[in-house]
Amino acid sequence: MSERGVSHPSVGRYPLCSEITATATSSTISEGDLYFLCDAYAGARHVAHGEMTRAAVERVSFLAQTAAQSIVEKLPQR
């Protein structure tokens, strides 16, 4: 598996600002990482596929960290 992030080898081209539909299907869970297979379609045309990897996090800690970051961002800049 790849590093955490997104791998997106393209299988086709489609103009920018066009509407597409994307799906991500969980494929594997391994050592705290979640792996997803991703596909993108423009109508019936398959325009991209790839793999996305995300780290599993403990929900309460994540929400606390997000709240703290939000507070810090609202503080006046020096």
C-alpha distances in whole Angstrom, upper triangle without the diagonal:
4,7,9,11,11,10,13,14,18,20,23,25,27,30,29,31,30,30,26,25,21,19,16,15,14,11,10,11,10,12,13,10,11,8,11,12,14,17,20,24,27,30,29,27,23,22,19,15,12,9,10,9,12,13,16,19,22,24,28,26,25,28,30,28,28,32,32,31,33,36,35,35,38,40,42,41,43
4,6,8,9,8,11,13,17,19,22,24,26,28,27,29,29,28,25,24,20,19,16,16,15,13,12,13,12,13,14,11,11,9,11,12,14,17,20,23,26,29,28,26,23,21,18,15,11,8,9,8,11,12,16,19,22,24,27,26,23,27,29,26,26,30,31,29,31,34,33,32,36,37,39,38,40
4,6,8,9,13,15,18,21,24,25,27,29,27,29,29,29,26,25,21,20,17,18,16,15,14,14,12,13,13,10,11,10,13,14,16,19,21,25,28,31,30,29,25,23,19,17,13,10,9,7,9,10,14,16,20,22,25,23,21,24,26,23,23,27,27,25,28,31,29,29,33,34,36,35,36
4,7,9,13,16,19,22,24,25,26,28,26,27,28,27,24,23,19,18,15,16,14,14,13,13,12,12,11,8,9,9,11,13,14,18,20,24,26,29,29,28,24,23,19,16,13,10,7,5,6,7,11,13,17,19,22,20,17,20,22,20,20,24,24,22,24,27,26,26,29,31,33,32,34
4,7,10,13,16,19,21,22,23,24,22,23,24,23,21,20,17,16,13,15,14,15,15,15,15,15,14,11,11,10,10,12,12,15,17,21,23,26,27,25,22,20,16,14,11,8,6,5,7,9,13,15,19,20,23,21,18,21,23,20,20,23,24,22,23,27,26,25,28,30,32,31,33
4,6,10,12,15,17,18,19,21,19,21,21,20,18,17,14,14,11,14,14,14,15,16,16,18,17,13,12,10,9,10,9,12,14,17,20,23,23,21,18,16,12,10,7,6,4,6,9,12,15,18,21,22,25,24,21,23,26,23,22,26,27,24,25,29,28,27,30,32,34,33,35
4,6,10,13,15,16,18,20,19,21,21,21,18,17,14,14,12,14,15,14,15,17,17,19,19,15,14,11,10,10,9,11,13,17,19,22,22,20,16,14,11,9,5,5,6,9,12,15,18,21,25,25,29,27,24,27,29,27,26,29,30,28,29,33,32,30,34,36,38,36,38
4,6,9,11,13,14,17,16,18,18,18,15,15,12,13,12,15,16,16,18,20,21,23,22,18,16,13,12,10,8,9,10,14,16,19,19,17,13,11,7,6,4,7,8,12,15,18,21,24,27,28,31,30,27,29,31,29,28,31,32,30,31,34,34,32,35,37,39,37,40
4,7,9,11,14,16,17,19,19,19,16,17,14,15,15,17,18,17,19,22,23,25,24,21,19,16,14,12,10,10,11,14,16,19,19,16,12,10,7,6,6,9,11,14,18,21,24,27,31,31,34,34,30,32,35,33,31,35,36,33,34,38,37,35,38,41,42,40,43
4,6,7,10,13,14,17,16,16,14,15,13,15,15,18,20,19,22,24,26,28,27,24,22,18,16,13,11,10,10,12,13,16,16,13,10,7,5,6,8,11,14,17,20,24,27,29,33,33,36,36,32,34,37,35,33,36,38,35,35,39,39,36,39,42,43,41,44
4,7,10,14,15,18,16,17,14,15,14,15,16,18,20,20,23,26,27,30,30,26,24,20,17,14,12,10,10,11,12,15,14,10,7,6,5,7,10,13,16,20,23,26,29,32,35,35,39,38,35,37,40,38,36,39,41,38,38,42,42,40,42,45,46,45,47
4,7,10,13,15,14,15,13,14,14,16,18,20,23,23,26,29,30,33,32,29,26,23,20,17,14,12,10,10,10,13,13,9,7,5,6,9,12,16,19,22,25,29,31,34,37,37,40,40,36,38,41,39,37,40,42,39,39,43,42,40,42,45,46,45,47
4,7,9,12,11,13,12,14,15,17,19,22,25,25,28,31,32,35,34,30,28,25,22,19,16,13,11,11,10,13,14,10,9,6,8,12,14,18,20,23,26,30,32,35,38,37,41,40,37,38,41,39,36,39,41,38,38,41,41,38,41,43,44,43,45
4,7,9,7,9,9,12,13,17,19,22,25,26,29,32,34,36,35,31,28,26,23,20,17,14,11,10,8,11,12,10,10,7,9,13,16,19,21,24,27,30,32,35,38,37,40,40,36,37,40,38,35,38,40,37,36,40,40,37,39,42,43,42,44
4,6,6,9,10,14,16,19,22,25,28,29,32,34,36,38,37,33,31,28,25,23,19,17,13,12,10,13,15,13,13,10,13,16,19,22,23,26,28,32,34,36,39,38,41,40,37,37,40,38,35,38,40,36,36,39,39,36,38,41,41,40,43
4,5,9,10,14,15,19,21,24,27,29,31,33,35,37,35,31,29,27,24,23,19,17,14,13,11,15,17,15,15,12,13,17,18,21,22,25,26,30,32,34,37,35,38,38,34,34,37,35,32,35,36,33,32,36,35,32,34,37,38,36,39
4,7,9,13,14,18,21,24,27,29,32,33,35,37,35,32,29,28,25,23,19,18,14,14,11,14,17,16,16,14,15,18,20,22,22,26,27,30,32,33,36,34,37,37,33,33,36,34,31,33,35,32,31,34,34,31,33,36,36,35,38
4,6,10,13,16,19,23,26,28,31,33,35,37,35,32,29,27,24,22,18,16,12,11,8,10,14,12,13,11,13,17,19,22,22,26,27,30,32,34,36,35,37,38,34,34,37,35,32,35,37,34,33,36,37,34,35,38,39,38,41
4,7,10,14,17,20,23,26,29,31,33,35,33,30,27,25,22,20,16,14,10,9,7,8,12,12,13,11,13,16,18,21,21,24,25,29,30,32,34,32,35,36,32,32,35,34,31,33,35,33,32,35,36,33,34,38,39,38,42
4,7,10,13,17,20,22,25,27,30,32,30,27,24,22,18,16,13,10,7,5,5,7,10,9,10,9,10,12,15,17,18,21,23,26,27,29,32,30,33,34,30,31,34,33,30,32,35,32,31,35,36,33,35,38,40,39,42
4,7,10,13,17,19,22,25,27,30,28,25,22,19,16,14,11,8,6,5,6,8,10,10,10,10,10,12,14,16,16,19,21,24,25,27,30,28,31,32,28,29,32,31,29,31,34,32,31,34,35,33,35,38,40,40,43
4,7,10,13,16,19,21,24,26,24,21,18,16,12,11,7,6,4,6,9,11,12,12,10,10,9,9,11,12,12,16,17,21,22,24,26,25,29,29,26,26,30,29,26,29,32,30,29,33,34,32,34,37,39,38,42
4,7,10,12,16,18,21,24,22,19,15,13,9,8,6,5,7,9,12,13,13,14,11,12,11,9,10,11,11,14,15,19,19,22,24,23,27,28,24,25,29,28,26,29,31,30,29,33,34,32,34,38,40,39,43
4,7,9,12,14,17,20,18,15,11,9,6,5,4,7,9,12,15,17,17,17,14,14,12,10,9,8,8,11,12,15,16,19,21,21,24,25,22,23,27,26,24,27,29,28,28,32,32,31,33,36,39,38,41
4,6,10,12,15,18,17,14,10,8,5,5,6,9,12,14,18,19,18,18,16,17,14,11,11,9,10,11,13,15,16,19,21,21,25,25,23,24,28,27,26,29,31,30,30,34,35,34,36,39,41,41,44
4,6,8,12,15,13,11,7,6,4,6,9,12,15,18,21,23,22,22,19,20,17,14,12,10,9,10,11,13,13,16,18,19,22,23,21,23,26,25,24,27,30,29,29,33,34,33,35,38,41,41,43
4,7,10,14,13,11,8,6,5,6,10,13,16,19,23,24,23,23,19,20,17,14,12,9,10,10,12,14,14,18,20,21,25,25,23,25,28,28,27,30,32,31,32,36,36,36,38,41,44,43,46
4,6,10,10,8,6,5,7,9,13,16,20,23,26,28,27,26,23,23,20,17,14,11,11,10,11,12,12,16,18,20,23,23,22,24,27,26,26,30,31,30,32,35,35,35,38,40,43,43,45
4,7,7,6,5,6,9,12,15,19,22,25,29,30,30,29,26,26,23,19,17,13,12,10,10,10,9,13,15,17,20,20,19,22,24,24,24,27,29,28,30,33,33,33,36,38,41,41,43
4,6,5,7,8,12,14,18,21,25,28,32,33,32,32,28,28,25,21,18,14,13,10,11,10,10,13,15,18,21,21,20,23,25,24,25,28,29,28,31,33,33,34,37,39,42,41,43
4,6,9,11,15,18,21,24,27,31,34,36,36,35,31,31,27,24,21,17,15,12,11,9,9,12,14,17,20,19,18,22,23,22,23,27,27,27,29,32,32,32,35,37,40,39,41
4,7,10,13,17,19,23,26,29,33,35,34,34,30,30,27,23,20,16,14,10,9,6,5,8,10,13,16,15,15,18,20,19,20,23,24,23,26,28,28,29,32,34,37,36,38
4,7,10,13,16,20,22,26,29,31,31,30,27,26,23,20,16,13,10,7,6,4,6,9,12,15,18,17,15,19,21,19,20,23,24,23,26,28,28,29,32,34,36,36,38
4,7,10,13,17,19,23,26,28,28,27,24,24,20,17,14,10,8,6,5,6,6,10,13,15,18,18,16,19,21,20,20,24,25,24,26,29,29,29,32,34,37,37,39
4,7,10,13,17,20,24,25,25,24,21,20,17,14,11,7,6,5,7,9,10,14,17,18,22,21,19,22,25,23,23,26,28,27,28,31,32,31,34,36,39,38,41
4,6,10,13,16,20,22,21,21,17,17,14,11,8,6,5,6,8,11,13,16,19,19,23,23,21,23,26,25,24,27,29,27,28,32,32,31,34,37,39,39,41
4,7,10,14,17,19,18,17,14,14,11,8,6,5,7,9,12,15,16,20,23,23,27,27,24,26,29,28,27,30,32,30,31,35,35,34,37,39,42,41,44
4,7,10,14,16,15,14,11,11,8,5,5,6,7,10,13,16,18,21,24,24,27,28,24,26,29,28,26,30,32,30,30,34,34,32,35,38,40,39,42
4,7,10,12,12,11,7,8,6,4,7,9,11,14,17,20,22,25,27,27,31,31,28,29,32,31,29,32,34,32,32,36,37,35,37,40,42,41,44
4,7,10,10,9,6,6,5,6,9,12,13,17,19,22,24,26,29,29,32,32,29,30,33,32,29,32,35,32,32,36,36,34,36,40,41,40,43
4,6,6,5,5,5,7,9,12,15,17,20,22,26,27,30,33,32,35,35,32,33,36,35,32,35,38,35,35,39,39,37,39,42,44,43,46
4,6,5,7,7,9,12,16,18,20,23,25,29,30,33,35,34,37,38,34,35,38,37,34,37,39,37,36,40,40,37,39,43,44,43,46
4,6,8,10,12,15,18,21,22,26,28,31,32,35,37,36,39,40,36,36,40,39,36,39,41,39,38,42,43,40,42,45,47,46,49
4,6,9,12,14,18,20,22,26,28,32,33,35,38,37,40,41,37,38,42,41,38,41,43,41,40,44,45,42,44,48,49,49,52
4,6,9,12,16,19,21,25,27,31,32,35,38,37,40,41,37,38,42,40,38,41,43,40,40,44,44,42,44,47,49,48,51
4,6,8,12,15,17,21,24,27,29,32,35,34,38,38,35,36,39,38,35,39,41,38,38,42,42,40,42,45,47,46,49
4,7,11,14,16,20,23,27,28,31,34,34,37,37,34,35,38,36,34,37,39,36,36,40,40,38,40,43,44,43,46
4,7,11,13,17,19,23,25,28,31,31,34,34,31,32,35,34,31,35,37,34,34,38,38,36,38,41,43,41,44
4,7,10,14,17,20,22,25,29,29,32,32,29,31,34,32,30,34,35,33,34,37,37,35,38,41,43,41,44
4,7,10,13,17,19,22,26,26,30,29,26,28,31,29,28,31,33,31,31,35,35,33,36,39,41,39,42
4,7,10,14,16,19,23,23,27,26,23,26,29,27,26,29,31,29,30,33,33,32,35,37,39,38,41
4,7,10,13,16,19,20,23,23,20,22,25,23,22,25,27,25,26,30,29,28,31,34,36,35,37
4,7,10,13,16,18,21,20,17,20,23,21,20,24,25,23,25,28,28,27,31,33,35,34,37
4,6,9,13,14,17,16,14,16,19,17,17,20,22,20,22,25,25,25,28,30,33,32,34
4,6,10,12,15,14,12,15,17,15,16,19,20,19,21,24,24,24,27,29,32,31,34
4,7,9,12,12,10,13,15,15,15,18,20,19,21,24,24,25,28,29,33,32,35
4,6,9,8,7,10,12,11,12,15,16,16,18,21,21,22,25,27,30,30,32
4,6,6,6,9,10,11,12,14,16,17,18,20,21,23,25,27,30,31,33
4,6,5,6,9,10,11,12,14,15,17,19,20,21,23,25,29,29,32
4,5,5,6,9,10,11,12,14,15,17,18,20,22,23,27,28,31
4,6,5,6,9,10,11,12,14,15,17,18,20,22,25,26,28
4,5,5,6,9,10,11,12,14,15,17,19,21,24,25,27
4,5,5,6,9,10,11,12,14,15,17,19,23,24,26
4,5,5,6,9,10,11,12,14,16,17,21,22,25
4,5,5,6,9,10,11,12,15,16,19,20,22
4,5,5,6,9,10,11,13,15,18,19,22
4,5,5,6,9,10,11,13,17,18,21
4,5,5,6,9,10,11,15,16,18
4,5,5,6,9,10,14,14,17
4,6,5,7,9,12,14,17
4,5,5,7,10,12,15
4,5,5,9,10,12
4,6,8,9,12
4,6,9,12
4,6,9
4,7
4
